[in-house]
Amino acid sequence: MPVRSVPGAASVAEPQGGKLFAPSAARNAAAICDLLAQVAPPQGRALELASGTGQHAVAYAARLPGLIWQPTEVDAIRRTSIRAYADEAGLPNIAPPNELDATAADWGTEHAGQDLIVLVNLLHLISEGEARTLIREAAAALAPSGRFVIYGPFMRGGNLISEGDRAFHTAITAHDPETGYKDDTEVIRWLQAAGLELVQAVEMPASNLALVAQKPAS
């Protein structure tokens, strides 16, 4: 896809010491790491889609050292930030970032064999068609029994559950009508249509939700 522009409130990342710093990533990293510590495989290959600034990538690699983490990002400036965070952290289990558009077709076969795929705060910033393509490709990239974790803001049964969610969804769709919050039940259907099984849906802080899906063992 072409890189979509987003409203300023949707993706705040400020230059800081040669890196980009996103306050939202700093706030939610611990909660996401706690979730991954419970649902991720103990070892193997992990692919992070739309890695953003790189703050999450180094947090995941530090918290789950048995996984080899591959951050990816379509934006070159953010890939530079990811490299800076990784270099600073000096962790042996985080690879240099790859250029990847997670909404493009056919990347799944190129990244096959993943034991874990993580996507944070992207579905509401892309269209339904792009989201469904992303899910299909992620399913193709997973190894048997591999898990796919999607975190972010969602509608619940077609409803926006807080004033903040209603305001944010309105701002996003006003900026680009093809984007906006996805409904949790619809996303679960998209996961199942891609051949994945829902393991659990986990309520997260600040009205966010995490969907944990798994590819069948065979």
C-alpha positions in Angstrom: 0.0 0.0 0.0 1.1 3.6 -0.2 2.1 4.8 3.2 -1.1 6.3 4.6 -1.0 9.7 6.4 -2.7 9.7 9.7 -4.1 12.3 12.0 -1.5 13.7 14.3 -3.0 12.2 17.4 -2.8 8.7 15.9 0.9 8.4 15.6 3.0 10.7 17.8 6.7 10.0 17.6 9.2 12.7 18.5 13.0 12.8 17.6 15.0 12.1 20.7 18.8 11.5 20.7 19.0 10.1 17.2 15.9 7.9 17.7 12.1 8.4 17.6 10.2 8.3 20.8 6.5 7.5 21.0 4.9 8.1 24.4 2.2 5.6 23.7 4.8 2.9 23.0 6.5 3.7 26.3 3.1 3.4 28.1 1.9 0.1 26.7 5.2 -1.8 26.3 5.1 -3.4 29.8 1.5 -4.6 29.4 2.2 -6.1 26.0 5.3 -7.8 27.2 3.4 -9.2 30.1 0.8 -10.6 27.7 3.5 -12.1 25.3 5.2 -13.7 28.3 2.0 -15.6 28.9 1.0 -16.5 25.3 4.2 -16.6 23.2 6.2 -19.8 22.5 9.3 -19.9 24.7 11.7 -20.0 21.7 11.8 -19.8 18.0 11.4 -17.0 15.4 9.3 -13.9 16.1 8.2 -11.3 13.5 7.0 -7.9 14.5 4.9 -6.1 11.9 4.9 -2.3 11.6 7.5 -2.0 14.3 7.3 1.8 14.4 10.0 3.5 16.5 11.7 0.4 17.7 10.8 0.8 21.4 8.6 -2.3 21.4 11.1 -4.4 19.5 13.8 -4.0 22.1 11.3 -4.4 25.0 10.1 -7.7 23.5 13.7 -9.0 22.8 14.7 -8.2 26.4 11.6 -9.8 28.0 11.5 -12.9 25.7 15.2 -13.8 25.1 14.3 -17.3 23.8 12.9 -15.7 20.6 14.9 -14.3 17.8 13.1 -11.0 16.9 12.8 -9.6 13.4 11.4 -6.1 13.4 9.9 -4.8 10.1 8.8 -1.4 9.0 7.8 0.2 5.7 9.0 3.7 6.6 12.8 4.3 6.2 13.0 6.9 9.0 11.4 4.5 11.4 13.8 1.7 10.3 16.7 4.1 11.2 15.1 4.6 14.7 14.7 0.8 15.1 18.4 0.3 14.3 19.4 2.9 16.8 17.3 1.4 19.6 18.7 -2.1 18.8 22.3 -0.9 18.7 21.8 0.9 22.0 20.2 -2.2 23.6 23.0 -4.5 22.3 20.7 -7.6 22.5 21.8 -10.7 20.7 18.3 -11.8 19.8 17.1 -8.8 17.7 17.9 -8.6 14.0 18.3 -5.5 11.9 14.9 -4.2 10.7 13.6 -5.4 7.3 11.6 -3.2 4.9 8.1 -4.7 4.8 4.7 -3.5 3.9 2.5 -5.7 6.0 -0.6 -4.9 3.9 1.0 -6.0 0.6 0.2 -9.4 -1.0 2.6 -12.3 -1.0 5.0 -11.4 1.8 3.9 -14.3 3.9 5.7 -17.0 1.9 8.9 -14.9 2.0 8.8 -14.9 5.8 7.5 -18.4 6.3 8.2 -20.4 9.5 7.4 -17.8 12.1 6.6 -19.1 15.6 5.2 -15.8 16.7 3.9 -12.7 14.8 3.0 -9.5 16.7 1.0 -6.5 15.4 0.4 -3.5 17.5 -1.8 -0.5 16.8 -2.2 -0.7 13.1 -5.6 -2.2 12.1 -7.5 1.0 12.9 -5.1 3.0 10.6 -5.7 0.8 7.5 -8.7 -0.2 5.4 -10.7 -3.4 5.8 -9.2 -4.8 2.6 -5.6 -4.0 3.8 -6.4 -5.6 7.2 -7.7 -8.8 5.6 -4.7 -9.0 3.4 -2.4 -8.5 6.3 -4.1 -11.3 8.3 -4.0 -13.7 5.3 -0.3 -13.1 4.8 0.5 -13.4 8.6 -1.3 -16.8 8.6 0.8 -17.9 5.6 4.0 -16.8 7.4 3.2 -18.7 10.6 4.8 -22.1 11.3 2.4 -24.9 12.4 1.3 -24.1 16.0 2.6 -20.5 15.5 0.7 -17.7 17.2 -0.4 -14.3 15.9 -1.1 -11.5 18.5 -3.0 -8.4 17.4 -3.2 -5.5 19.9 -5.0 -2.3 19.6 -8.3 -0.4 19.9 -11.4 -2.3 18.6 -15.1 -1.9 18.5 -16.8 -4.5 20.7 -19.8 -6.1 18.9 -20.1 -3.0 16.7 -19.9 -0.6 19.6 -17.2 2.0 20.6 -16.8 1.5 24.3 -15.5 4.8 25.6 -15.7 8.5 24.8 -12.0 8.5 23.9 -12.6 5.7 21.5 -15.5 7.5 19.9 -13.5 10.7 19.5 -10.4 8.8 18.1 -12.4 6.8 15.6 -14.2 9.9 14.4 -10.9 11.7 13.9 -9.4 8.8 12.0 -12.3 8.3 9.7 -12.7 12.0 9.1 -9.1 12.0 7.9 -9.5 8.8 5.8 -12.9 7.2 5.5 -11.5 3.9 4.6 -9.8 3.5 8.0 -11.1 3.4 11.5 -11.7 0.9 14.4 -12.4 -2.7 13.3 -15.0 -4.8 15.1 -13.6 -7.5 17.2 -16.1 -10.1 16.0 -15.3 -9.3 12.3 -11.5 -9.5 12.9 -12.0 -12.9 14.6 -13.9 -14.1 11.5 -11.1 -12.8 9.3 -8.6 -14.8 11.4 -10.7 -17.9 11.1 -11.1 -17.4 7.4 -7.4 -17.4 7.1 -7.2 -20.7 8.8 -6.3 -19.6 12.3 -8.0 -20.5 15.6 -8.8 -17.9 18.2 -7.0 -18.9 21.5 -8.2 -16.0 23.6 -9.3 -12.3 23.5 -7.6 -10.4 26.3 -8.8 -7.0 27.6 -5.9 -4.7 27.9 -5.3 -1.3 29.6 -6.8 1.9 28.1 -9.7 0.1 26.5 -7.4 -1.9 24.2 -7.8 -5.5 23.2 -5.4 -8.3 22.3 -6.5 -11.2 20.0 -4.4 -14.3 20.2 -4.8 -16.7 17.3 -2.9 -19.9 16.5 -2.2 -21.9 13.3 -3.2 -25.5 13.6 -0.4 -28.0 14.2 -1.1 -29.7 10.9 
